[in-house]
Amino acid sequence: MGMHQKGVDPTGQTNESQILTSFGVPLAIAYLPDPDPLNLELRNLFVERAAQGDRYSNPEPRVKRNKTLFESRFNLFEWPEPCVQKLKAFCMEQLFAVIRELNGYGDDMLKDIHYALESWFHITTNTGYFAAHNHPNHAWSGVYCVRHDGDDPDTDSGKLTFINPNLASNMYVDVTTARLRHPYSGAPIMLRLKPGQLVLFPSWLLHEVMPYEGNTERITVAFNARFRYVGNQVL
């Protein structure tokens, strides 16, 4: 008897299988209502600060990028400007909503969860990219889009790309696995962010930004969060 056989029950009866989605990775997406006025304030502020060079740029860049991507210092959400504080409030509101949903926590638990943040902005012009990385020593990360235009939306230009963590899934590929549909395929998730869109994800998840091929700007705000529980409930 050959090694390859049809999936038929010997009795002639059809066996129906239940397909389970295992080892899921949460990605949360939220949208700021009427984002244009806030985004314009943020854009003008960021461009003005970026023009000052070393005063506001990250002094110790560690992820590979090129000179057409400006990265600020990691204290953005400490700036007192109202537009920055409004964005921070929106991001943290959405993040705590995700934490509530995924963990089943109530207000009594959430009020005792304190957080610390890293936060920064990127201004990317033509050919700018940001290599694959994740964010050690943090639990959750987020990316908010201030601006992305001036390029062809039907290309991969400037896409935020999440690398599939199931690396072993490509150990062997044949006709039965080559065209698996989402969420079972080994393909990356590539997102062209829209202004006002916030993406939240676990900080361990590898991600990168594809080269921006446009004639204006791609501007984003990113942050990492870690938490400490100060309550008395047993976790």
N, CA and C atoms as a LAMMPS dump frame, in Angstrom:
ITEM: TIMESTEP
0
ITEM: NUMBER OF ATOMS
705
ITEM: BOX BOUNDS ff ff ff
-5.0000000000000000e+02 5.0000000000000000e+02
-5.0000000000000000e+02 5.0000000000000000e+02
-5.0000000000000000e+02 5.0000000000000000e+02
ITEM: ATOMS id mol type element x y z
1 1 1 N 0.852 -1.189 0
2 1 2 C 0 0 0
3 1 3 C 0.887 1.239 0
4 2 1 N 0.535 2.248 -0.82
5 2 2 C 1.331 3.468 -0.926
6 2 3 C 1.255 4.308 0.33
7 3 1 N 2.191 5.211 0.446
8 3 2 C 2.262 6.032 1.648
9 3 3 C 1.219 7.128 1.674
10 4 1 N 0.79 7.619 0.476
11 4 2 C -0.193 8.699 0.421
12 4 3 C -1.575 8.106 0.194
13 5 1 N -2.486 8.36 1.124
14 5 2 C -3.829 7.805 1.051
15 5 3 C -4.866 8.904 1.217
16 6 1 N -6.01 8.695 0.655
17 6 2 C -7.113 9.643 0.809
18 6 3 C -7.648 9.599 2.226
19 7 1 N -8.148 10.738 2.681
20 7 2 C -8.692 10.807 4.03
21 7 3 C -10.115 10.296 4.098
22 8 1 N -10.307 8.99 3.935
23 8 2 C -11.635 8.383 3.937
24 8 3 C -11.701 7.33 5.033
25 9 1 N -12.778 7.315 5.799
26 9 2 C -12.979 6.308 6.83
27 9 3 C -13.2 4.948 6.172
28 10 1 N -12.568 3.881 6.681
29 10 2 C -12.727 2.551 6.069
30 10 3 C -14.173 2.065 6.001
31 11 1 N -15.034 2.554 6.881
32 11 2 C -16.425 2.119 6.884
33 11 3 C -17.246 2.822 5.824
34 12 1 N -16.631 3.83 5.167
35 12 2 C -17.373 4.594 4.17
36 12 3 C -18.062 5.808 4.743
37 13 1 N -17.987 5.985 6.05
38 13 2 C -18.609 7.133 6.685
39 13 3 C -17.646 8.319 6.705
40 14 1 N -18.173 9.518 6.661
41 14 2 C -17.354 10.728 6.7
42 14 3 C -17.119 11.145 8.148
43 15 1 N -15.865 11.357 8.49
44 15 2 C -15.535 11.849 9.823
45 15 3 C -15.359 13.361 9.765
46 16 1 N -16.182 14.095 10.498
47 16 2 C -16.065 15.543 10.514
48 16 3 C -15.159 15.982 11.656
49 17 1 N -14.182 16.804 11.334
50 17 2 C -13.241 17.294 12.331
51 17 3 C -13.619 18.695 12.775
52 18 1 N -13.27 19 14.006
53 18 2 C -13.436 20.353 14.517
54 18 3 C -12.078 21.037 14.494
55 19 1 N -11.972 22.147 13.798
56 19 2 C -10.711 22.872 13.696
57 19 3 C -10.655 23.923 14.792
58 20 1 N -9.618 23.847 15.608
59 20 2 C -9.427 24.784 16.701
60 20 3 C -8.31 25.752 16.352
61 21 1 N -8.468 26.999 16.721
62 21 2 C -7.405 27.989 16.552
63 21 3 C -6.595 28.026 17.834
64 22 1 N -5.349 27.578 17.774
65 22 2 C -4.515 27.447 18.965
66 22 3 C -3.404 28.483 18.977
67 23 1 N -2.973 28.849 20.168
68 23 2 C -1.83 29.739 20.353
69 23 3 C -2.024 31.069 19.627
70 24 1 N -3.13 31.721 19.898
71 24 2 C -3.427 32.981 19.238
72 24 3 C -2.583 34.128 19.774
73 25 1 N -2.353 35.137 18.937
74 25 2 C -1.647 36.357 19.312
75 25 3 C -2.615 37.527 19.152
76 26 1 N -2.909 38.249 20.221
77 26 2 C -3.878 39.344 20.104
78 26 3 C -3.279 40.585 19.441
79 27 1 N -3.995 41.096 18.45
80 27 2 C -3.73 42.411 17.872
81 27 3 C -5.01 43.213 18.016
82 28 1 N -4.933 44.35 18.648
83 28 2 C -6.114 45.186 18.835
84 28 3 C -5.974 46.45 18.002
85 29 1 N -7.066 46.855 17.381
86 29 2 C -7.071 48.053 16.537
87 29 3 C -8.19 48.968 17.01
88 30 1 N -7.848 50.23 17.201
89 30 2 C -8.827 51.242 17.615
90 30 3 C -8.617 52.486 16.764
91 31 1 N -9.643 53.332 16.727
92 31 2 C -9.586 54.55 15.919
93 31 3 C -9.974 55.75 16.779
94 32 1 N -9.16 56.782 16.719
95 32 2 C -9.479 58.034 17.401
96 32 3 C -10.544 58.765 16.598
97 33 1 N -11.665 59.137 17.218
98 33 2 C -12.683 59.882 16.471
99 33 3 C -12.167 61.244 16.005
100 34 1 N -12.527 61.626 14.789
101 34 2 C -12.167 62.93 14.222
102 34 3 C -10.697 63.251 14.485
103 35 1 N -9.762 62.464 13.932
104 35 2 C -8.354 62.62 14.306
105 35 3 C -7.633 63.775 13.642
106 36 1 N -8.186 64.363 12.593
107 36 2 C -7.421 65.326 11.795
108 36 3 C -6.912 66.528 12.589
109 37 1 N -7.735 67.19 13.409
110 37 2 C -7.205 68.352 14.148
111 37 3 C -6.051 67.984 15.077
112 38 1 N -6.197 66.885 15.818
113 38 2 C -5.125 66.467 16.715
114 38 3 C -3.881 66.076 15.927
115 39 1 N -4.067 65.338 14.844
116 39 2 C -2.917 64.907 14.062
117 39 3 C -2.15 66.088 13.465
118 40 1 N -2.854 67.127 13.077
119 40 2 C -2.169 68.308 12.548
120 40 3 C -1.318 68.969 13.634
121 41 1 N -1.861 69.078 14.845
122 41 2 C -1.079 69.631 15.949
123 41 3 C 0.146 68.783 16.226
124 42 1 N -0.054 67.47 16.257
125 42 2 C 1.07 66.571 16.519
126 42 3 C 2.123 66.675 15.422
127 43 1 N 1.67 66.688 14.187
128 43 2 C 2.611 66.75 13.069
129 43 3 C 3.459 68.014 13.139
130 44 1 N 2.826 69.152 13.369
131 44 2 C 3.563 70.414 13.422
132 44 3 C 4.56 70.418 14.586
133 45 1 N 4.146 69.875 15.716
134 45 2 C 5.033 69.808 16.879
135 45 3 C 6.228 68.906 16.597
136 46 1 N 5.977 67.752 16.022
137 46 2 C 7.053 66.798 15.774
138 46 3 C 8.049 67.328 14.749
139 47 1 N 7.554 67.949 13.693
140 47 2 C 8.449 68.493 12.671
141 47 3 C 9.33 69.586 13.266
142 48 1 N 8.741 70.431 14.112
143 48 2 C 9.512 71.497 14.74
144 48 3 C 10.592 70.933 15.659
145 49 1 N 10.254 69.887 16.419
146 49 2 C 11.233 69.293 17.334
147 49 3 C 12.305 68.516 16.57
148 50 1 N 11.915 67.805 15.536
149 50 2 C 12.886 67.044 14.751
150 50 3 C 13.914 67.963 14.104
151 51 1 N 13.494 69.169 13.74
152 51 2 C 14.403 70.121 13.105
153 51 3 C 15.509 70.567 14.053
154 52 1 N 15.323 70.345 15.358
155 52 2 C 16.343 70.717 16.342
156 52 3 C 17.393 69.633 16.548
157 53 1 N 17.262 68.543 15.796
158 53 2 C 18.312 67.535 15.752
159 53 3 C 18.553 66.817 17.064
160 54 1 N 19.806 66.871 17.542
161 54 2 C 20.219 66.063 18.683
162 54 3 C 19.449 66.37 19.963
163 55 1 N 18.897 67.538 20.073
164 55 2 C 18.184 67.883 21.306
165 55 3 C 17.015 66.942 21.558
166 56 1 N 16.371 66.49 20.49
167 56 2 C 15.192 65.635 20.657
168 56 3 C 15.35 64.246 20.036
169 57 1 N 16.448 63.969 19.357
170 57 2 C 16.608 62.661 18.717
171 57 3 C 17.099 61.615 19.714
172 58 1 N 16.794 60.366 19.432
173 58 2 C 17.236 59.257 20.264
174 58 3 C 18.769 59.199 20.25
175 59 1 N 19.422 59.353 21.413
176 59 2 C 20.889 59.39 21.418
177 59 3 C 21.527 58.008 21.273
178 60 1 N 20.758 56.939 21.474
179 60 2 C 21.312 55.589 21.417
180 60 3 C 20.43 54.681 20.559
181 61 1 N 20.334 54.946 19.275
182 61 2 C 19.508 54.084 18.42
183 61 3 C 20.11 52.683 18.321
184 62 1 N 19.263 51.662 18.455
185 62 2 C 19.758 50.285 18.462
186 62 3 C 19.164 49.435 17.355
187 63 1 N 18.022 49.826 16.849
188 63 2 C 17.399 49.075 15.764
189 63 3 C 17.874 49.672 14.438
190 64 1 N 18.182 48.808 13.485
191 64 2 C 18.69 49.282 12.206
192 64 3 C 17.65 50.127 11.499
193 65 1 N 18.082 51.288 11.029
194 65 2 C 17.27 52.199 10.242
195 65 3 C 18.203 53.012 9.373
196 66 1 N 17.667 53.888 8.519
197 66 2 C 18.54 54.746 7.716
198 66 3 C 18.286 56.213 8.059
199 67 1 N 18.993 57.094 7.364
200 67 2 C 18.988 58.497 7.748
201 67 3 C 17.709 59.229 7.39
202 68 1 N 16.822 58.6 6.627
203 68 2 C 15.561 59.263 6.296
204 68 3 C 14.447 58.906 7.275
205 69 1 N 14.823 58.312 8.398
206 69 2 C 13.881 58.088 9.492
207 69 3 C 14.415 58.779 10.737
208 70 1 N 13.625 59.706 11.28
209 70 2 C 13.975 60.394 12.523
210 70 3 C 13.248 59.713 13.668
211 71 1 N 13.997 59.383 14.715
212 71 2 C 13.41 58.795 15.922
213 71 3 C 13.697 59.711 17.099
214 72 1 N 12.655 60.047 17.844
215 72 2 C 12.818 60.946 18.982
216 72 3 C 13.326 60.186 20.205
217 73 1 N 13.636 60.943 21.237
218 73 2 C 13.905 60.347 22.543
219 73 3 C 12.647 59.637 23.048
220 74 1 N 12.826 58.774 24.05
221 74 2 C 11.743 57.885 24.477
222 74 3 C 10.923 58.453 25.641
223 75 1 N 10.726 59.76 25.65
224 75 2 C 9.966 60.39 26.732
225 75 3 C 8.797 61.217 26.216
226 76 1 N 8.291 60.879 25.042
227 76 2 C 7.277 61.717 24.395
228 76 3 C 6.08 61.969 25.294
229 77 1 N 5.539 60.926 25.935
230 77 2 C 4.312 61.094 26.718
231 77 3 C 4.536 61.879 28.008
232 78 1 N 5.784 62.301 28.267
233 78 2 C 6.054 63.196 29.39
234 78 3 C 5.982 64.666 28.968
235 79 1 N 5.891 64.912 27.664
236 79 2 C 5.778 66.303 27.199
237 79 3 C 4.448 66.887 27.671
238 80 1 N 4.443 68.163 28.062
239 80 2 C 3.215 68.751 28.616
240 80 3 C 2.219 69.263 27.577
241 81 1 N 2.6 69.31 26.312
242 81 2 C 1.704 69.876 25.299
243 81 3 C 0.362 69.141 25.299
244 82 1 N -0.754 69.884 25.236
245 82 2 C -2.082 69.257 25.287
246 82 3 C -2.312 68.196 24.212
247 83 1 N -1.784 68.4 23.005
248 83 2 C -2.007 67.403 21.96
249 83 3 C -1.344 66.08 22.309
250 84 1 N -0.178 66.13 22.926
251 84 2 C 0.514 64.9 23.338
252 84 3 C -0.25 64.218 24.464
253 85 1 N -0.707 64.995 25.431
254 85 2 C -1.421 64.406 26.559
255 85 3 C -2.777 63.823 26.134
256 86 1 N -3.401 64.445 25.141
257 86 2 C -4.657 63.89 24.63
258 86 3 C -4.416 62.549 23.958
259 87 1 N -3.343 62.451 23.188
260 87 2 C -3.031 61.175 22.543
261 87 3 C -2.677 60.122 23.58
262 88 1 N -1.887 60.483 24.58
263 88 2 C -1.541 59.533 25.641
264 88 3 C -2.797 58.99 26.315
265 89 1 N -3.737 59.872 26.64
266 89 2 C -4.97 59.437 27.312
267 89 3 C -5.741 58.454 26.443
268 90 1 N -5.825 58.737 25.141
269 90 2 C -6.516 57.824 24.227
270 90 3 C -5.817 56.466 24.182
271 91 1 N -4.5 56.469 24.049
272 91 2 C -3.756 55.208 23.95
273 91 3 C -3.912 54.371 25.21
274 92 1 N -3.822 54.987 26.374
275 92 2 C -3.906 54.221 27.618
276 92 3 C -5.332 53.743 27.88
277 93 1 N -6.31 54.545 27.5
278 93 2 C -7.7 54.106 27.627
279 93 3 C -7.932 52.846 26.796
280 94 1 N -7.438 52.843 25.568
281 94 2 C -7.621 51.683 24.699
282 94 3 C -6.828 50.486 25.2
283 95 1 N -5.617 50.717 25.693
284 95 2 C -4.811 49.603 26.177
285 95 3 C -5.454 48.948 27.396
286 96 1 N -5.948 49.739 28.333
287 96 2 C -6.578 49.146 29.51
288 96 3 C -7.88 48.437 29.144
289 97 1 N -8.57 48.894 28.108
290 97 2 C -9.759 48.183 27.644
291 97 3 C -9.378 46.803 27.111
292 98 1 N -8.258 46.723 26.413
293 98 2 C -7.787 45.432 25.906
294 98 3 C -7.369 44.52 27.058
295 99 1 N -6.652 45.072 28.033
296 99 2 C -6.239 44.291 29.199
297 99 3 C -7.461 43.759 29.939
298 100 1 N -8.479 44.598 30.084
299 100 2 C -9.723 44.175 30.733
300 100 3 C -10.362 43.003 29.988
301 101 1 N -10.468 43.14 28.673
302 101 2 C -11.139 42.13 27.869
303 101 3 C -10.382 40.808 27.861
304 102 1 N -9.087 40.859 27.678
305 102 2 C -8.306 39.628 27.534
306 102 3 C -8.125 38.883 28.854
307 103 1 N -8.102 39.625 29.967
308 103 2 C -7.876 38.992 31.267
309 103 3 C -9.144 38.808 32.088
310 104 1 N -10.234 39.442 31.667
311 104 2 C -11.456 39.357 32.444
312 104 3 C -11.391 40.143 33.74
313 105 1 N -10.587 41.212 33.773
314 105 2 C -10.451 42.014 34.983
315 105 3 C -11.584 43.022 35.097
316 106 1 N -11.945 43.326 36.34
317 106 2 C -12.92 44.37 36.622
318 106 3 C -12.229 45.622 37.123
319 107 1 N -13.021 46.63 37.422
320 107 2 C -12.458 47.901 37.879
321 107 3 C -11.652 47.741 39.158
322 108 1 N -12.065 46.805 40.035
323 108 2 C -11.36 46.631 41.299
324 108 3 C -9.934 46.153 41.086
325 109 1 N -9.699 45.414 40.018
326 109 2 C -8.351 44.963 39.683
327 109 3 C -7.583 46.044 38.914
328 110 1 N -8.23 46.638 37.937
329 110 2 C -7.549 47.596 37.072
330 110 3 C -7.036 48.823 37.838
331 111 1 N -7.772 49.233 38.876
332 111 2 C -7.353 50.436 39.607
333 111 3 C -6.037 50.238 40.343
334 112 1 N -5.652 48.983 40.55
335 112 2 C -4.416 48.688 41.273
336 112 3 C -3.28 48.265 40.344
337 113 1 N -3.453 48.485 39.058
338 113 2 C -2.396 48.188 38.096
339 113 3 C -1.736 49.502 37.696
340 114 1 N -0.484 49.677 38.079
341 114 2 C 0.282 50.869 37.738
342 114 3 C 1.168 50.572 36.533
343 115 1 N 1.499 51.596 35.789
344 115 2 C 2.274 51.365 34.574
345 115 3 C 3.423 52.361 34.446
346 116 1 N 4.42 51.952 33.665
347 116 2 C 5.524 52.817 33.253
348 116 3 C 5.64 52.726 31.742
349 117 1 N 6.063 53.824 31.11
350 117 2 C 6.033 53.91 29.652
351 117 3 C 7.368 54.348 29.061
352 118 1 N 7.631 53.849 27.873
353 118 2 C 8.534 54.463 26.918
354 118 3 C 7.67 54.949 25.762
355 119 1 N 7.984 56.108 25.186
356 119 2 C 7.147 56.621 24.096
357 119 3 C 7.984 57.547 23.226
358 120 1 N 7.71 57.511 21.931
359 120 2 C 8.534 58.268 20.988
360 120 3 C 7.762 58.468 19.687
361 121 1 N 8.344 59.277 18.779
362 121 2 C 7.727 59.43 17.465
363 121 3 C 8.754 59.177 16.373
364 122 1 N 8.266 58.766 15.222
365 122 2 C 9.062 58.606 14.012
366 122 3 C 8.535 59.551 12.942
367 123 1 N 9.443 60.193 12.236
368 123 2 C 9.114 60.884 10.992
369 123 3 C 9.924 60.21 9.896
370 124 1 N 9.242 59.621 8.935
371 124 2 C 9.904 58.875 7.874
372 124 3 C 9.646 59.561 6.543
373 125 1 N 10.733 59.82 5.807
374 125 2 C 10.611 60.344 4.453
375 125 3 C 11.105 59.282 3.475
376 126 1 N 11.212 59.648 2.22
377 126 2 C 11.433 58.676 1.147
378 126 3 C 12.599 57.723 1.431
379 127 1 N 12.339 56.45 1.287
380 127 2 C 13.24 55.29 1.479
381 127 3 C 13.435 54.906 2.941
382 128 1 N 12.866 55.654 3.882
383 128 2 C 13.053 55.331 5.292
384 128 3 C 12.422 53.998 5.67
385 129 1 N 13.109 53.262 6.542
386 129 2 C 12.607 51.965 7.003
387 129 3 C 13.053 51.749 8.445
388 130 1 N 12.494 50.703 9.075
389 130 2 C 12.862 50.351 10.444
390 130 3 C 12.885 48.834 10.525
391 131 1 N 14.042 48.274 10.862
392 131 2 C 14.258 46.833 10.76
393 131 3 C 13.49 46.052 11.83
394 132 1 N 13.457 44.741 11.667
395 132 2 C 12.714 43.855 12.566
396 132 3 C 13.253 43.944 13.999
397 133 1 N 12.338 43.987 14.944
398 133 2 C 12.705 44.118 16.35
399 133 3 C 11.496 43.786 17.215
400 134 1 N 11.73 43.642 18.506
401 134 2 C 10.648 43.636 19.48
402 134 3 C 11.068 44.512 20.65
403 135 1 N 10.339 44.453 21.771
404 135 2 C 10.582 45.407 22.856
405 135 3 C 10.737 44.672 24.182
406 136 1 N 11.963 44.237 24.502
407 136 2 C 12.196 43.509 25.752
408 136 3 C 11.796 44.317 26.982
409 137 1 N 11.478 43.579 28.051
410 137 2 C 11.167 44.167 29.363
411 137 3 C 9.89 45.004 29.362
412 138 1 N 8.999 44.736 28.425
413 138 2 C 7.685 45.365 28.406
414 138 3 C 6.626 44.325 28.051
415 139 1 N 5.403 44.62 28.415
416 139 2 C 4.301 43.684 28.182
417 139 3 C 3.517 44.004 26.922
418 140 1 N 3.214 45.294 26.723
419 140 2 C 2.373 45.712 25.599
420 140 3 C 3.023 46.888 24.873
421 141 1 N 2.805 46.921 23.572
422 141 2 C 3.294 48.018 22.745
423 141 3 C 2.169 48.532 21.862
424 142 1 N 2.348 49.75 21.38
425 142 2 C 1.331 50.341 20.514
426 142 3 C 1.961 51.247 19.483
427 143 1 N 1.285 51.366 18.335
428 143 2 C 1.692 52.29 17.28
429 143 3 C 0.459 53.075 16.841
430 144 1 N 0.57 54.396 16.845
431 144 2 C -0.509 55.287 16.422
432 144 3 C -0.053 56.026 15.167
433 145 1 N -0.93 56.13 14.18
434 145 2 C -0.59 56.776 12.921
435 145 3 C -1.053 58.237 12.929
436 146 1 N -0.098 59.142 12.75
437 146 2 C -0.38 60.565 12.615
438 146 3 C -0.583 60.933 11.153
439 147 1 N 0.295 60.371 10.296
440 147 2 C 0.197 60.683 8.868
441 147 3 C 0.822 59.555 8.057
442 148 1 N 0.183 59.226 6.954
443 148 2 C 0.775 58.316 5.967
444 148 3 C 0.099 58.608 4.631
445 149 1 N 0.819 59.298 3.772
446 149 2 C 0.3 59.607 2.443
447 149 3 C 1.478 59.869 1.519
448 150 1 N 1.191 60.299 0.297
449 150 2 C 2.242 60.627 -0.642
450 150 3 C 2.88 59.447 -1.338
451 151 1 N 2.31 58.251 -1.174
452 151 2 C 2.853 57.066 -1.816
453 151 3 C 1.719 56.266 -2.437
454 152 1 N 2.038 55.145 -3.035
455 152 2 C 1.042 54.29 -3.69
456 152 3 C 0.442 53.347 -2.657
457 153 1 N -0.844 53.493 -2.334
458 153 2 C -1.451 52.647 -1.299
459 153 3 C -1.569 51.184 -1.687
460 154 1 N -1.342 50.862 -2.94
461 154 2 C -1.432 49.472 -3.383
462 154 3 C -0.097 48.743 -3.306
463 155 1 N 0.903 49.384 -2.745
464 155 2 C 2.203 48.739 -2.553
465 155 3 C 2.42 48.468 -1.066
466 156 1 N 3.585 47.925 -0.725
467 156 2 C 3.924 47.66 0.678
468 156 3 C 4.598 48.855 1.339
469 157 1 N 4.605 49.988 0.683
470 157 2 C 5.292 51.167 1.189
471 157 3 C 4.846 51.524 2.609
472 158 1 N 5.801 51.561 3.534
473 158 2 C 5.54 52.016 4.892
474 158 3 C 4.67 51.107 5.726
475 159 1 N 4.442 49.881 5.299
476 159 2 C 3.533 49.023 6.052
477 159 3 C 4.177 48.53 7.352
478 160 1 N 3.398 48.586 8.418
479 160 2 C 3.782 47.981 9.689
480 160 3 C 3.58 46.474 9.541
481 161 1 N 4.652 45.715 9.674
482 161 2 C 4.627 44.294 9.342
483 161 3 C 4.948 43.462 10.565
484 162 1 N 4.024 42.581 10.931
485 162 2 C 4.211 41.675 12.055
486 162 3 C 4.665 40.316 11.525
487 163 1 N 5.772 39.83 12.061
488 163 2 C 6.355 38.576 11.617
489 163 3 C 5.702 37.422 12.365
490 164 1 N 5.257 36.428 11.616
491 164 2 C 4.571 35.28 12.225
492 164 3 C 5.488 34.608 13.245
493 165 1 N 5.045 34.481 14.503
494 165 2 C 5.921 33.896 15.525
495 165 3 C 6.055 32.378 15.43
496 166 1 N 5.196 31.736 14.64
497 166 2 C 5.276 30.28 14.501
498 166 3 C 6.333 29.921 13.455
499 167 1 N 7.593 30.222 13.786
500 167 2 C 8.665 30.057 12.812
501 167 3 C 8.817 28.611 12.368
502 168 1 N 8.528 27.664 13.247
503 168 2 C 8.693 26.255 12.898
504 168 3 C 7.674 25.79 11.866
505 169 1 N 6.64 26.601 11.604
506 169 2 C 5.611 26.182 10.653
507 169 3 C 6.151 26.064 9.235
508 170 1 N 7.287 26.688 8.952
509 170 2 C 7.891 26.594 7.622
510 170 3 C 8.974 25.527 7.532
511 171 1 N 9.046 24.683 8.554
512 171 2 C 10.035 23.601 8.556
513 171 3 C 9.879 22.712 7.325
514 172 1 N 8.616 22.443 6.967
515 172 2 C 8.328 21.647 5.777
516 172 3 C 7.011 22.128 5.199
517 173 1 N 6.986 22.397 3.906
518 173 2 C 5.791 22.895 3.234
519 173 3 C 5.513 22.025 2.021
520 174 1 N 4.282 21.536 1.92
521 174 2 C 3.85 20.849 0.702
522 174 3 C 2.486 21.382 0.304
523 175 1 N 1.818 20.716 -0.606
524 175 2 C 0.576 21.244 -1.157
525 175 3 C -0.515 21.389 -0.1
526 176 1 N -0.425 20.634 0.988
527 176 2 C -1.47 20.681 2.019
528 176 3 C -1.307 21.858 2.968
529 177 1 N -0.14 22.518 2.943
530 177 2 C 0.096 23.645 3.851
531 177 3 C 0.523 24.918 3.13
532 178 1 N 0.773 24.828 1.841
533 178 2 C 1.306 25.978 1.108
534 178 3 C 0.318 27.127 1.007
535 179 1 N -0.98 26.834 1.07
536 179 2 C -1.986 27.886 0.879
537 179 3 C -2.955 27.982 2.061
538 180 1 N -2.454 27.688 3.251
539 180 2 C -3.29 27.826 4.431
540 180 3 C -3.782 29.266 4.565
541 181 1 N -5.046 29.393 4.906
542 181 2 C -5.626 30.725 5.059
543 181 3 C -5.413 31.257 6.467
544 182 1 N -5.494 32.575 6.581
545 182 2 C -5.387 33.23 7.879
546 182 3 C -6.483 32.698 8.802
547 183 1 N -6.183 32.376 10.057
548 183 2 C -4.961 32.68 10.804
549 183 3 C -3.946 31.542 10.85
550 184 1 N -4.023 30.603 9.929
551 184 2 C -3.174 29.424 10.008
552 184 3 C -1.931 29.508 9.131
553 185 1 N -1.85 30.457 8.24
554 185 2 C -0.695 30.538 7.344
555 185 3 C 0.516 31.079 8.093
556 186 1 N 1.689 30.883 7.49
557 186 2 C 2.913 31.401 8.077
558 186 3 C 3.263 32.785 7.587
559 187 1 N 2.375 33.401 6.836
560 187 2 C 2.667 34.707 6.254
561 187 3 C 2.645 35.803 7.324
562 188 1 N 3.368 36.892 7.084
563 188 2 C 3.292 38.024 8.008
564 188 3 C 1.965 38.76 7.863
565 189 1 N 1.656 39.59 8.846
566 189 2 C 0.507 40.49 8.771
567 189 3 C 1.045 41.875 8.461
568 190 1 N 0.61 42.441 7.336
569 190 2 C 1.135 43.728 6.875
570 190 3 C 0.008 44.756 6.886
571 191 1 N 0.19 45.822 7.647
572 191 2 C -0.85 46.83 7.834
573 191 3 C -0.395 48.181 7.307
574 192 1 N -1.194 48.762 6.442
575 192 2 C -0.998 50.16 6.058
576 192 3 C -1.867 50.99 7.002
577 193 1 N -1.236 51.651 7.939
578 193 2 C -1.977 52.367 8.963
579 193 3 C -2.652 53.608 8.392
580 194 1 N -3.814 53.898 8.94
581 194 2 C -4.551 55.095 8.561
582 194 3 C -4.406 56.141 9.657
583 195 1 N -4.391 57.413 9.304
584 195 2 C -4.33 58.446 10.34
585 195 3 C -5.45 58.271 11.362
586 196 1 N -5.072 58.288 12.629
587 196 2 C -6.036 58.074 13.707
588 196 3 C -6.152 56.637 14.149
589 197 1 N -5.44 55.726 13.49
590 197 2 C -5.513 54.304 13.824
591 197 3 C -4.443 53.94 14.842
592 198 1 N -4.844 53.168 15.847
593 198 2 C -3.95 52.673 16.889
594 198 3 C -3.926 51.158 16.829
595 199 1 N -2.724 50.574 16.833
596 199 2 C -2.558 49.12 16.872
597 199 3 C -1.843 48.771 18.172
598 200 1 N -2.407 47.831 18.915
599 200 2 C -1.836 47.36 20.173
600 200 3 C -1.452 45.893 20.024
601 201 1 N -0.316 45.501 20.607
602 201 2 C 0.164 44.13 20.432
603 201 3 C 1.136 43.779 21.559
604 202 1 N 1.357 42.471 21.802
605 202 2 C 2.331 42.074 22.82
606 202 3 C 3.734 42.523 22.426
607 203 1 N 4.49 42.995 23.39
608 203 2 C 5.791 43.581 23.084
609 203 3 C 6.795 42.566 22.545
610 204 1 N 6.566 41.275 22.807
611 204 2 C 7.516 40.263 22.327
612 204 3 C 7.387 40.001 20.828
613 205 1 N 6.312 40.444 20.21
614 205 2 C 6.038 40.11 18.815
615 205 3 C 6.971 40.892 17.882
616 206 1 N 7.739 40.172 17.07
617 206 2 C 8.644 40.818 16.13
618 206 3 C 7.864 41.601 15.068
619 207 1 N 8.365 42.796 14.748
620 207 2 C 7.708 43.63 13.75
621 207 3 C 8.739 44.549 13.099
622 208 1 N 8.379 45.092 11.948
623 208 2 C 9.254 45.998 11.212
624 208 3 C 8.393 46.955 10.401
625 209 1 N 9.034 47.992 9.864
626 209 2 C 8.353 48.927 8.985
627 209 3 C 9.028 48.862 7.622
628 210 1 N 8.243 48.561 6.603
629 210 2 C 8.781 48.461 5.253
630 210 3 C 9.184 49.84 4.737
631 211 1 N 10.102 49.912 3.775
632 211 2 C 10.547 51.209 3.253
633 211 3 C 9.375 52.054 2.749
634 212 1 N 9.381 53.308 3.179
635 212 2 C 8.363 54.263 2.732
636 212 3 C 8.809 54.845 1.395
637 213 1 N 7.992 54.697 0.389
638 213 2 C 8.328 55.134 -0.963
639 213 3 C 7.39 56.252 -1.389
640 214 1 N 7.488 57.378 -0.702
641 214 2 C 6.583 58.488 -0.965
642 214 3 C 7.303 59.818 -0.999
643 215 1 N 6.532 60.858 -1.275
644 215 2 C 7.125 62.192 -1.4
645 215 3 C 6.649 63.15 -0.314
646 216 1 N 5.966 62.625 0.714
647 216 2 C 5.593 63.471 1.858
648 216 3 C 6.192 62.858 3.125
649 217 1 N 5.353 62.328 4.01
650 217 2 C 5.855 61.81 5.287
651 217 3 C 4.99 60.651 5.776
652 218 1 N 5.627 59.793 6.496
653 218 2 C 4.926 58.808 7.331
654 218 3 C 5.305 59.134 8.773
655 219 1 N 4.319 59.488 9.594
656 219 2 C 4.577 59.902 10.974
657 219 3 C 3.78 58.997 11.914
658 220 1 N 4.467 58.429 12.877
659 220 2 C 3.811 57.558 13.846
660 220 3 C 4.298 57.888 15.257
661 221 1 N 3.48 57.513 16.214
662 221 2 C 3.85 57.539 17.626
663 221 3 C 3.827 56.098 18.116
664 222 1 N 4.832 55.726 18.889
665 222 2 C 4.892 54.369 19.424
666 222 3 C 5.142 54.425 20.925
667 223 1 N 4.752 53.365 21.614
668 223 2 C 4.999 53.304 23.056
669 223 3 C 5.093 51.854 23.513
670 224 1 N 5.81 51.662 24.603
671 224 2 C 5.896 50.382 25.298
672 224 3 C 5.418 50.576 26.725
673 225 1 N 4.742 49.575 27.264
674 225 2 C 4.214 49.678 28.626
675 225 3 C 4.563 48.433 29.426
676 226 1 N 4.964 48.647 30.656
677 226 2 C 5.134 47.552 31.609
678 226 3 C 4.325 47.901 32.856
679 227 1 N 3.982 46.888 33.65
680 227 2 C 2.965 47.076 34.687
681 227 3 C 3.423 46.475 36.019
682 228 1 N 2.845 47.017 37.084
683 228 2 C 3.068 46.506 38.43
684 228 3 C 1.739 46.49 39.168
685 229 1 N 1.42 45.335 39.743
686 229 2 C 0.165 45.212 40.486
687 229 3 C 0.421 45.519 41.953
688 230 1 N -0.352 46.447 42.523
689 230 2 C -0.144 46.874 43.905
690 230 3 C -1.304 46.479 44.807
691 231 1 N -2.249 45.692 44.281
692 231 2 C -3.389 45.273 45.078
693 231 3 C -3.125 44.009 45.87
694 232 1 N -4.206 43.462 46.424
695 232 2 C -4.09 42.306 47.322
696 232 3 C -4.733 41.046 46.765
697 233 1 N -5.31 41.102 45.588
698 233 2 C -5.936 39.922 45.021
699 233 3 C -4.877 38.915 44.583
700 234 1 N -5.215 37.647 44.695
701 234 2 C -4.314 36.585 44.269
702 234 3 C -4.389 36.461 42.764
703 235 1 N -3.251 36.553 42.11
704 235 2 C -3.219 36.486 40.647
705 235 3 C -3.173 35.035 40.171
